[in-house]
C-alpha cells in the first residue's frame, strides 16, 4: 500500500469499513461475537469488528485484497481522496 494511501486509511474503524462495504452493495449475512460476515455475489469476507479500533497496514491490505477493492474503488467509496 502506498504511503500516501496508508496515511488516509490508517485511522479507518470497523464501523467505517462496514459502512463502505454496505455502500458497495455487500450484504451482512452473519455475525458472531466480534466477526461480521459480508457477501457480494459469490464472494464472502469476514471482518473483525471492534467499534473504535483501527486496522494495521498488513491487515487492511489483506482485507482490501479479499474484498477486491482497488485504489479507484477506495476513492469512489470516499475512503481516500
C-alpha positions as CSV (number, residue, x, y, z in Angstrom):
1,X,0.0,0.0,0.0
2,X,1.4,3.4,-1.0
3,X,2.4,5.6,2.0
4,X,0.0,8.4,0.8
5,X,-2.9,6.0,0.7
6,X,-2.0,4.4,4.1
7,X,-1.9,7.9,5.7
8,X,-5.5,8.3,4.7
9,X,-6.6,4.8,5.7
10,X,-4.6,4.3,8.9
11,X,-7.4,5.5,11.2
12,X,-10.3,3.6,9.5
13,X,-12.5,1.9,12.0
14,X,-14.5,-1.3,11.6
15,X,-17.7,0.8,11.6
16,X,-16.4,2.9,8.7
17,X,-15.3,-0.2,6.8
18,X,-18.7,-1.8,7.4
19,X,-20.4,1.3,6.1
20,X,-18.2,1.3,2.9
21,X,-19.0,-2.4,2.3
22,X,-22.7,-1.7,2.5
23,X,-22.3,1.3,0.2
24,X,-20.6,-1.1,-2.3
25,X,-23.6,-3.4,-2.1
26,X,-22.2,-6.0,0.2
27,X,-24.8,-7.6,2.4
28,X,-24.2,-8.5,6.0
29,X,-25.0,-12.2,6.2
30,X,-24.0,-13.3,9.6
31,X,-22.3,-12.1,12.7
32,X,-20.9,-13.8,15.7
33,X,-19.2,-12.1,18.5
34,X,-16.7,-9.6,17.1
35,X,-16.8,-11.0,13.5
36,X,-19.1,-9.6,10.8
37,X,-19.6,-11.6,7.6
38,X,-20.5,-9.9,4.3
39,X,-21.5,-11.4,0.9
40,X,-21.5,-9.9,-2.6
41,X,-22.2,-12.3,-5.4
42,X,-20.2,-15.4,-4.7
43,X,-17.6,-13.6,-2.6
44,X,-17.6,-13.7,1.2
45,X,-15.5,-11.6,3.5
46,X,-15.2,-11.6,7.3
47,X,-14.1,-8.5,9.3
48,X,-13.3,-8.3,13.0
49,X,-15.5,-5.6,14.4
50,X,-14.2,-3.6,17.4
51,X,-16.0,-0.3,17.0
52,X,-13.2,2.1,17.9
53,X,-10.2,0.0,16.9
54,X,-8.3,0.6,13.7
55,X,-6.6,-1.9,11.4
56,X,-2.8,-2.3,10.8
57,X,-1.4,-1.9,7.3
58,X,-1.0,-5.6,6.6
59,X,-4.5,-6.4,7.8
60,X,-6.0,-3.6,5.7
61,X,-4.0,-4.7,2.7
62,X,-5.3,-8.3,3.1
63,X,-8.9,-7.1,3.7
64,X,-8.9,-5.0,0.6
65,X,-7.4,-7.9,-1.4
66,X,-10.2,-10.2,-0.1
67,X,-12.8,-7.6,-0.9
68,X,-11.3,-6.8,-4.3
69,X,-11.1,-3.1,-3.8
70,X,-8.5,-1.1,-5.8
71,X,-7.4,2.5,-5.4
72,X,-10.2,3.8,-7.7
73,X,-12.8,1.8,-5.6
74,X,-11.4,3.4,-2.4
75,X,-11.8,6.9,-4.0
76,X,-15.3,6.0,-5.2
77,X,-16.3,5.0,-1.7
78,X,-14.7,8.1,-0.3
79,X,-12.3,6.2,1.9
80,X,-9.4,8.2,0.3
81,X,-9.1,11.4,-1.7
